[in-house]
């Protein structure tokens, strides 16, 4: 019933979303907007528009979506996503002296694979891939505050809690078999099909044993 009401409001007005709770947005609105963005109108970037209204009007004119609620969902998915990225903007800051604390390799030699963990005391640790970072994380979980990795396609840094990892692909990292990180499930599925991946997993699906098994 709640979903039906949500769809009705979405169809009524762009500004009706001010009545939505954060839970409603995350559960219904953003997933719908993400699907539309990747499948039907992927060339849009919210940073090209100065206001949400301008973005919304552009979507109406150019995306030719079949329902009004799709225009609304796409607009808010893109707009809120950009705001969140600005709010949490962070970058890798490793130097030529930084070594992966798991394997000892210099991180700067593998820039496209580099990841970062921030401890609760603010200390930053750098790794030469997701696999080694997760080995460290599961062994020192109480000390870690946040994990960051680069999306395999866009190379943008994002919080690993939201990641989709492809396992068993024909793409190898500096330490062999690797968890290939994506911020989008659609991109993960596309990569899996193109590179013979075995499955897609989330952070909550993993533990120290499953990560170490990649080396076997």
C-alpha positions as CSV (number, residue, x, y, z in Angstrom):
1,X,0.0,0.0,0.0
2,X,2.8,2.4,0.9
3,X,4.4,1.8,-2.5
4,X,1.2,2.5,-4.3
5,X,0.8,5.8,-2.5
6,X,4.4,6.7,-3.3
7,X,3.9,6.0,-7.0
8,X,0.8,8.2,-7.0
9,X,2.6,11.1,-5.4
10,X,5.6,10.7,-7.7
11,X,3.2,11.1,-10.7
12,X,1.7,14.2,-9.3
13,X,4.5,16.7,-8.7
14,X,8.2,17.1,-8.7
15,X,8.1,18.9,-5.4
16,X,5.9,16.2,-3.7
17,X,9.2,14.5,-2.6
18,X,9.5,17.0,0.3
19,X,6.9,14.8,2.0
20,X,9.1,11.6,1.7
21,X,11.2,10.2,4.5
22,X,14.8,9.3,3.9
23,X,13.8,5.6,4.2
24,X,11.2,6.0,1.4
25,X,13.7,7.7,-0.9
26,X,16.4,5.1,-0.3
27,X,14.0,2.1,-0.6
28,X,11.9,3.2,-3.6
29,X,13.0,6.4,-5.3
30,X,16.7,6.1,-5.7
31,X,16.7,2.4,-7.0
32,X,14.1,3.4,-9.6
33,X,16.1,6.4,-10.7
34,X,19.3,4.4,-10.9
35,X,17.7,1.7,-13.1
36,X,16.3,4.4,-15.5
37,X,19.7,6.2,-15.6
38,X,21.7,3.1,-16.6
39,X,19.1,1.7,-19.0
40,X,17.4,4.6,-20.6
41,X,19.2,7.9,-20.1
42,X,22.8,7.3,-19.0
43,X,24.4,10.4,-20.6
44,X,23.1,12.8,-18.0
45,X,25.2,14.4,-15.3
46,X,23.6,16.5,-12.6
47,X,26.7,18.7,-12.3
48,X,25.8,20.2,-15.7
49,X,22.8,21.9,-14.2
50,X,22.6,24.7,-11.7
51,X,19.2,23.7,-10.2
52,X,17.1,20.6,-9.7
53,X,14.3,22.2,-11.7
54,X,16.6,22.7,-14.7
55,X,17.7,19.1,-14.5
56,X,14.1,17.9,-14.3
57,X,13.0,20.0,-17.3
58,X,15.9,18.7,-19.4
59,X,14.9,15.1,-18.5
60,X,11.3,15.8,-19.6
61,X,12.5,17.2,-22.9
62,X,15.2,14.7,-23.9
63,X,14.8,11.3,-22.2
64,X,11.3,10.5,-23.5
65,X,10.4,8.4,-20.5
66,X,7.0,6.8,-20.6
67,X,5.8,7.9,-17.1
68,X,6.0,11.1,-15.1
69,X,7.3,9.3,-12.0
70,X,10.3,8.1,-14.0
71,X,11.3,11.7,-14.7
72,X,10.9,12.5,-11.0
73,X,12.9,9.5,-9.9
74,X,15.7,10.1,-12.3
75,X,16.0,13.8,-11.4
76,X,16.2,13.1,-7.7
77,X,18.5,10.1,-8.1
78,X,21.0,12.2,-10.0
79,X,20.6,15.4,-8.0
80,X,20.9,13.8,-4.5
81,X,23.7,11.5,-5.7
82,X,25.8,14.5,-6.7
83,X,25.1,16.3,-3.4
84,X,26.1,13.2,-1.5
85,X,29.4,12.9,-3.5
86,X,30.2,16.5,-2.7
87,X,29.4,16.0,0.9
88,X,31.6,13.0,1.2
89,X,34.3,14.1,-1.3
90,X,37.6,12.5,-0.4
91,X,40.6,11.5,-2.4
92,X,43.6,9.1,-2.2
93,X,46.7,10.7,-0.8
94,X,49.3,8.1,-0.9
95,X,53.0,8.9,-1.6
96,X,55.8,6.8,-3.1
97,X,56.7,5.8,0.5
98,X,53.3,4.2,1.3
99,X,53.3,0.4,1.3
100,X,50.4,-2.0,1.5
101,X,50.4,-3.3,5.2
102,X,49.4,-6.7,4.0
103,X,51.8,-7.6,1.1
104,X,54.4,-4.8,1.5
105,X,54.2,-3.6,-2.1
106,X,54.4,0.1,-3.0
107,X,50.9,1.4,-3.6
108,X,51.8,4.1,-6.1
109,X,52.9,1.5,-8.6
110,X,49.2,0.3,-8.9
111,X,47.2,3.5,-9.1
112,X,44.0,2.0,-10.7
113,X,43.8,-0.6,-8.0
114,X,44.7,1.6,-5.0
115,X,42.3,1.6,-2.0
116,X,42.2,3.3,1.4
117,X,41.1,2.5,4.9
118,X,40.6,5.2,7.5
119,X,41.0,4.1,11.1
120,X,38.9,5.5,14.0
121,X,41.9,7.6,15.1
122,X,42.0,9.2,11.7
123,X,45.1,7.4,10.3
124,X,44.9,6.5,6.6
125,X,46.1,3.2,5.3
126,X,46.7,2.4,1.7
127,X,46.5,-0.9,-0.1
128,X,47.2,-2.2,-3.6
129,X,43.7,-3.7,-4.1
130,X,40.4,-4.5,-2.5
131,X,41.4,-8.0,-1.6
132,X,44.4,-7.0,0.6
133,X,42.4,-4.1,2.2
134,X,39.6,-6.6,3.2
135,X,42.1,-9.0,4.6
136,X,43.3,-6.2,6.9
137,X,39.8,-5.0,7.6
138,X,38.5,-8.4,8.8
139,X,41.5,-8.8,11.0
140,X,41.3,-5.3,12.5
141,X,37.6,-4.6,12.1
142,X,37.3,-2.7,15.5
143,X,39.9,-0.2,14.5
144,X,38.5,0.7,11.0
145,X,36.0,3.5,10.5
146,X,35.6,3.7,6.7
147,X,36.8,1.8,3.6
148,X,37.2,3.4,0.1
149,X,37.8,1.9,-3.3
150,X,37.8,3.1,-6.9
151,X,35.0,2.2,-9.2
152,X,36.6,-0.1,-11.8
153,X,35.0,1.9,-14.7
154,X,34.8,5.5,-13.5
155,X,37.8,5.4,-11.2
156,X,35.8,7.5,-8.7
157,X,36.4,6.8,-5.1
158,X,33.4,5.6,-3.1
159,X,32.5,4.0,0.2
160,X,33.0,0.2,0.0
161,X,29.8,-0.4,2.1
162,X,27.8,0.4,-1.0
163,X,30.0,-1.6,-3.4
164,X,29.1,-4.5,-5.7
165,X,32.1,-6.8,-6.2
166,X,32.5,-9.2,-9.1
167,X,34.3,-12.4,-8.2
168,X,36.1,-14.9,-10.5
169,X,36.6,-12.7,-13.6
170,X,39.4,-12.9,-16.1
171,X,40.7,-9.5,-14.9
172,X,43.6,-9.8,-12.3
173,X,44.9,-7.3,-9.9
174,X,48.5,-6.8,-8.6
175,X,48.0,-9.8,-6.3
176,X,46.2,-12.1,-8.7
177,X,42.4,-12.9,-8.3
178,X,40.7,-9.7,-7.1
179,X,37.3,-8.4,-6.0
180,X,36.5,-5.9,-8.8
181,X,34.6,-3.0,-7.2
182,X,31.6,-1.1,-8.7
183,X,29.4,1.6,-7.3
184,X,26.6,0.5,-9.6
185,X,25.0,-3.0,-9.8
186,X,24.2,-2.5,-13.5
187,X,27.9,-1.9,-14.2
188,X,28.9,-4.9,-12.1
189,X,26.5,-7.1,-14.1
190,X,27.8,-5.8,-17.4
191,X,31.4,-6.4,-16.4
192,X,30.6,-9.9,-15.1
193,X,29.1,-10.8,-18.5
194,X,32.0,-9.3,-20.5
195,X,34.8,-10.8,-18.3
196,X,33.4,-14.2,-17.4
197,X,32.7,-13.3,-13.8
198,X,31.3,-16.0,-11.5
199,X,29.1,-13.9,-9.2
200,X,28.4,-10.5,-7.6
201,X,28.7,-10.1,-3.8
202,X,28.3,-7.3,-1.3
203,X,30.6,-6.5,1.7
204,X,28.2,-8.2,4.1
205,X,28.6,-11.4,2.1
206,X,32.3,-11.6,2.8
207,X,34.6,-12.6,5.7
208,X,38.3,-13.2,6.2
209,X,38.0,-16.8,5.0
210,X,36.2,-16.0,1.8
211,X,38.7,-13.3,1.0
212,X,41.8,-15.4,1.7
213,X,40.3,-18.2,-0.4
214,X,41.0,-16.0,-3.5
215,X,44.7,-16.8,-3.0
216,X,44.2,-20.5,-3.1
